[in-house]
Amino acid sequence: MLAAARVRRLDDGQRVFASGEASDGLYCVIEGTVRLTASLRSGQEALLGAFEPVQWFGEVALIDGGGRAYDAWADGPTLLLQVAHDPMIAILDATPGGWPAVAALLARRTRFSFGALEELTRLPAIGRVASRLQAIAEGYGDRLQPLGTVRVQQDQLAAMLALSRQTVNRALKQLEAQGAIRLTRGGTELLDLGRLRDLAQW
């Protein structure tokens, strides 16, 4: 995969790919952040999620051959690794366990999506915020070593969780008071992942 890959450097706000476009391969975030969005009928933009190092994305269109399911944008200066569609298909076809590995990536994302839907009805705001911070830190199940600091803005968290920015702000301050996080100018420093997990199980 590394031999077939190329590096892409993107500026803040530059689009990686657009919803409906044909697959141009599989991506990995090396530096920076990629945010996933969808356009609503009202013309507003819904934030679906964010990927940070070192997460892979773009597997849906790779598997089913359809168009991209969402828009992907660089959030700040971002460095990506891209393995183009045809070489990636050839690698997966020639590698024992290749396709099951991609299916496992998709399965983790699907499991997380269903869990997030359940949280909308089951958890109070502080639990939903705690759960999403934990998920971002752990790469939605992809990262072996959790991030210590999550660089996600409060309005982005609000958009992900269908909460107001004020509600997210109150939840973050509650988490900080409980010693689970520390709010910084550059993001949210995670101090106690165990506490976040406990709150996400309310």
PyMOL commands that set and color helices and strands:
alter all, ss='L'
color gray80, all
select helices_A, chain A and resi 59-64+85-94+98-122+125-137+139-141+154-161+165-177+193-199
alter helices_A, ss='H'
color red, helices_A
select strands_A, chain A and resi 5-10+15-17+26-31+34-39+45-51+56-57+71-74+78-83+149-150+181-184+187-190
alter strands_A, ss='S'
color yellow, strands_A
deselect
rebuild
show_as cartoon
